[in-house]
Amino acid sequence: MTTVVWFRDDLRIADHPALAAAADDPGGVVCVYVLDEASAGIRPLGGAARWWLHHSLTALAASLAELGATLVLRRGPAGEEVPRVVAEAGADRVLWNRRYGGAEREVDAALKRELRDAGLTADSLPGGLLHEPWTITTKEGGPYRVYSPFWRACLAAPPPARPLDAPDTLRDAAGPVRSDRLDDWGLLPTRPDWAGGLAETWQPGEVAALERLETFLDERVDDYADDRDVPSIDATSNLSPHLRWGELSPRTVWHRATEPGRASAAFLGELGWREFAWHTLFHAPDLAERNLDRRFDAFEWAEPDAELLGAWQRGETGFPLVDAGMRELWRTGAMHNRVRMVTASFLTKNLLTDWRVGERWFWDTLVDADQASNPFNWQWVAGCGADAAPYFRVFNPLLQEKKFDPEGRYVGRWAPDSAGRMPIVELPFTRERALAAYARIRGS
Ligand SMILES: Cc1cc2nc3c(=O)[nH]c(=O)nc-3n(C[C@H](O)[C@H](O)[C@H](O)COP(=O)(O)OP(=O)(O)OC[C@H]3O[C@@H](n4cnc5c(N)ncnc54)[C@H](O)[C@@H]3O)c2cc1C
């Protein structure tokens, strides 16, 4: 038997259930990644994500080579490319780890049917979440709409499966299979090459991801609960892009973080938010398009204003914490969580801009942009998401700055000129305008 292992958002060799299951196949294994920008409903990657993918695939190919296997690269609709790889390899089994987005599930289900109809074995395995979304349900059997009871239910469920070891060795069966050259995919920016700051900030790949996890657990997890909201302190794990690309499995993070002696409850709770976002996407596949709170379908967003939007994107609003966050994002492909909330609130509440506009900008610029966490959090900040708060939250960016960057360290690093700029809007007026727009839909 020869097995094709189809890699997707799981660019790792440890705790990779599909790879582990294929490792002992006497006919060998063909490892393949398909760049699918063509299947219906698959969202094309943003620029920062393409940069990360290039480097993460390079790292994965090196790890597989050490085990004796080749990473085959193909571009096109997965429903066509995977069967071609199977035919070229003469394989009789295809394995992959599950995805949870709506369009992805349709692609996978159709392919599984087609392969099975052709007499092959085709199986999908869990590996991208702590719990499968259909296992965490309310008493009535539906999905949770609020985080706290959701997370309590996760904590009461059987613990996530223990992570699997990476295979010691693989028997490569990719010989007869054609592969693209990664450089030909043009994932890296060239003219202009805006990725210098990304390269200075990040090292994509599983080896770097595991190192980051260990450093965080050894040096920072004990202070995480106290310091996680202060953007000038390097207090958080910075694991989000590694989790996004599956260079690290959440099960690995969970089991390392729950070893005795670690004060990790607050950190695990954040993994819980990731889990909640993905479970929400599973039940609401149009999360990036449609308001979870349908009352917001009637919300009166302001007319699009290219000048105001451009000022927000460039970090030229005259509100220092907003400007610092937007510039950090542009330079590094990331932004501290507290500042993500403030910048998103400023766009949706003070500029009264539809959250989907901001979501798309983050999608293009974040290295950790994922199809669950990004729209989930944008909806949460906009007020139409999965939120238990009974009121309409409008962050004041000046008060947030006073509270979370009192000495101006974060602002001084990213936007020292911002305080001297003329603010592009008036806070009291725009706050009242947002509250009035909400009042008009509240009872609907
Ligand atoms: C408007 C907005 C958009 C966002 N878009 C994304 C996104 O596209 N991808 C993404 O991974 N996170 C997103 N987040 C959540 C959060 O900002 C990042 O996960 C966090 O800043 C990553 O830093 P860290 O790895 O140091 O997190 P830590 O504080 O160390 O947390 C550990 C892990 O928990 C997860 N996590 C933490 N907070 C959240 C959260 N609110 N929602 C979901 N998962 C969370 C991440 O995987 C993170 O790596 C967004 C938040 C906002 C407000």
The ligand as an SDF file (V2000), in Angstrom:
LIG
                    3D

 53 58  0  0  0  0  0  0  0  0999 V2000
   -9.8370   42.4840   15.5390 C   0  0  0  0  0  0  0  0  0  0  0  0
   -9.0400   41.2560   15.9170 C   0  0  0  0  0  0  0  0  0  0  0  0
   -8.5980   40.3570   14.9360 C   0  0  0  0  0  0  0  0  0  0  0  0
   -7.8950   39.2160   15.2890 C   0  0  0  0  0  0  0  0  0  0  0  0
   -7.4680   38.3520   14.3000 N   0  0  0  0  0  0  0  0  0  0  0  0
   -6.8130   37.2160   14.6370 C   0  0  0  0  0  0  0  0  0  0  0  0
   -6.4000   36.2940   13.6420 C   0  0  0  0  0  0  0  0  0  0  0  0
   -6.6550   36.4680   12.4520 O   0  0  0  0  0  0  0  0  0  0  0  0
   -5.7220   35.1790   14.0370 N   0  0  0  0  0  0  0  0  0  0  0  0
   -5.4400   34.9400   15.3600 C   0  0  0  0  0  0  0  0  0  0  0  0
   -4.8110   33.9220   15.6630 O   0  0  0  0  0  0  0  0  0  0  0  0
   -5.8470   35.7790   16.3140 N   0  0  0  0  0  0  0  0  0  0  0  0
   -6.5230   36.9120   16.0040 C   0  0  0  0  0  0  0  0  0  0  0  0
   -6.9060   37.7720   17.0010 N   0  0  0  0  0  0  0  0  0  0  0  0
   -6.7470   37.3610   18.4050 C   0  0  0  0  0  0  0  0  0  0  0  0
   -5.4710   37.8170   19.1360 C   0  0  0  0  0  0  0  0  0  0  0  0
   -5.2620   39.1760   18.9540 O   0  0  0  0  0  0  0  0  0  0  0  0
   -4.2330   37.0500   18.6940 C   0  0  0  0  0  0  0  0  0  0  0  0
   -4.4770   35.6650   18.7030 O   0  0  0  0  0  0  0  0  0  0  0  0
   -3.0680   37.3460   19.6780 C   0  0  0  0  0  0  0  0  0  0  0  0
   -2.7870   38.7220   19.6790 O   0  0  0  0  0  0  0  0  0  0  0  0
   -1.8580   36.5650   19.2510 C   0  0  0  0  0  0  0  0  0  0  0  0
   -0.7780   36.8360   20.0940 O   0  0  0  0  0  0  0  0  0  0  0  0
   -0.1350   35.6800   20.9760 P   0  0  0  0  0  0  0  0  0  0  0  0
    0.1150   34.4930   20.1340 O   0  0  0  0  0  0  0  0  0  0  0  0
    1.0220   36.2730   21.6840 O   0  0  0  0  0  0  0  0  0  0  0  0
   -1.3340   35.3670   21.9650 O   0  0  0  0  0  0  0  0  0  0  0  0
   -1.3580   34.7670   23.4590 P   0  0  0  0  0  0  0  0  0  0  0  0
   -1.9090   35.8350   24.3350 O   0  0  0  0  0  0  0  0  0  0  0  0
   -0.0760   34.1710   23.8240 O   0  0  0  0  0  0  0  0  0  0  0  0
   -2.4950   33.6380   23.3470 O   0  0  0  0  0  0  0  0  0  0  0  0
   -2.2050   32.2720   23.0420 C   0  0  0  0  0  0  0  0  0  0  0  0
   -2.9480   31.8510   21.8010 C   0  0  0  0  0  0  0  0  0  0  0  0
   -4.3500   31.9120   22.0270 O   0  0  0  0  0  0  0  0  0  0  0  0
   -5.0210   32.2730   20.8280 C   0  0  0  0  0  0  0  0  0  0  0  0
   -5.7700   33.5140   21.0760 N   0  0  0  0  0  0  0  0  0  0  0  0
   -5.5120   34.4800   21.9740 C   0  0  0  0  0  0  0  0  0  0  0  0
   -6.4840   35.4250   21.9430 N   0  0  0  0  0  0  0  0  0  0  0  0
   -7.3670   35.0430   21.0080 C   0  0  0  0  0  0  0  0  0  0  0  0
   -8.5840   35.5950   20.5110 C   0  0  0  0  0  0  0  0  0  0  0  0
   -9.1010   36.7390   20.9800 N   0  0  0  0  0  0  0  0  0  0  0  0
   -9.2290   34.9370   19.5210 N   0  0  0  0  0  0  0  0  0  0  0  0
   -8.7490   33.7760   19.0210 C   0  0  0  0  0  0  0  0  0  0  0  0
   -7.6090   33.2030   19.4610 N   0  0  0  0  0  0  0  0  0  0  0  0
   -6.9240   33.8320   20.4450 C   0  0  0  0  0  0  0  0  0  0  0  0
   -3.9630   32.4760   19.7620 C   0  0  0  0  0  0  0  0  0  0  0  0
   -3.8420   31.2950   19.0230 O   0  0  0  0  0  0  0  0  0  0  0  0
   -2.7130   32.7400   20.5940 C   0  0  0  0  0  0  0  0  0  0  0  0
   -1.5240   32.4090   19.9270 O   0  0  0  0  0  0  0  0  0  0  0  0
   -7.6300   38.9490   16.6580 C   0  0  0  0  0  0  0  0  0  0  0  0
   -8.0660   39.8500   17.6350 C   0  0  0  0  0  0  0  0  0  0  0  0
   -8.7650   40.9860   17.2710 C   0  0  0  0  0  0  0  0  0  0  0  0
   -9.2450   41.9170   18.3520 C   0  0  0  0  0  0  0  0  0  0  0  0
  1  2  1  0
  2  3  1  0
  2 52  2  0
  3  4  2  0
  4  5  1  0
  4 50  1  0
  5  6  2  0
  6  7  1  0
  6 13  1  0
  7  8  2  0
  7  9  1  0
  9 10  1  0
 10 11  2  0
 10 12  1  0
 12 13  2  0
 13 14  1  0
 14 15  1  0
 14 50  1  0
 15 16  1  0
 16 17  1  0
 16 18  1  0
 18 19  1  0
 18 20  1  0
 20 21  1  0
 20 22  1  0
 22 23  1  0
 23 24  1  0
 24 25  2  0
 24 26  1  0
 24 27  1  0
 27 28  1  0
 28 29  2  0
 28 30  1  0
 28 31  1  0
 31 32  1  0
 32 33  1  0
 33 34  1  0
 33 48  1  0
 34 35  1  0
 35 36  1  0
 35 46  1  0
 36 37  1  0
 36 45  1  0
 37 38  2  0
 38 39  1  0
 39 40  1  0
 39 45  2  0
 40 41  1  0
 40 42  2  0
 42 43  1  0
 43 44  2  0
 44 45  1  0
 46 47  1  0
 46 48  1  0
 48 49  1  0
 50 51  2  0
 51 52  1  0
 52 53  1  0
M  END
$$$$
